[in-house]
């Protein structure tokens, strides 16, 4: 087994980790898992008891959760220059975990058609969808990158989420979002990752169609 193993399905949040791995530039082995079958197998449950992707194994250590994987890889491979110096990491950590926490919860609930009543908003970490998204918009409109005036893993993570929300009409395409996504995805590593997962998705869909036609 390779020193760095990536467990994923191309139609998952693993796309963000694929991008991160391409930015890191180190060799890695990909293991594709299927929903409901290999993803729930005993072998993979030993990696992630949740039976979900993505996950990585690096030097025998397992990391799950997209935000954690991005932060881990940035630290494990400092030559890629994807994390700012420790004194400059306040905004880096703040906006990675704001996106992984309040924004993720807000858009998940919105996509499921659920909105908290006003009297219950204080009980939620994100308050309301509008307040969480307005907070993110205000920050992204204020500077070209999350921190250090250059691309870091924070831009990769936040950019991937904003891009996803725009693509699925979960976010109003305001300039703060569209301009930011255009800027942070204009990278060779992003294009490589997109092409790799796009090819894998096409192959999976072709196999599914073939299986249907033979059934």
Secondary structure, DSSP 8 states (H G I E B T S, - for coil): --SEEEEE-SSSTHHHHHHHHHHH----EEEE--TTTGGGSHHHHTT-TT--S-EEEETTEEEESHHHHHHHHHHHTGGG--S--GGG-HHHHHHHHHIIIIIHHHHHHHHTT----GGGGGGSTT--HHHHHHHHHHHHTT-SSSBTTB--HHHHHHHHHHHHHHHTT-S---HHHHHHHHHHT-SHHHHHHHHHHHHHHHHHHHHHHHHHHH-
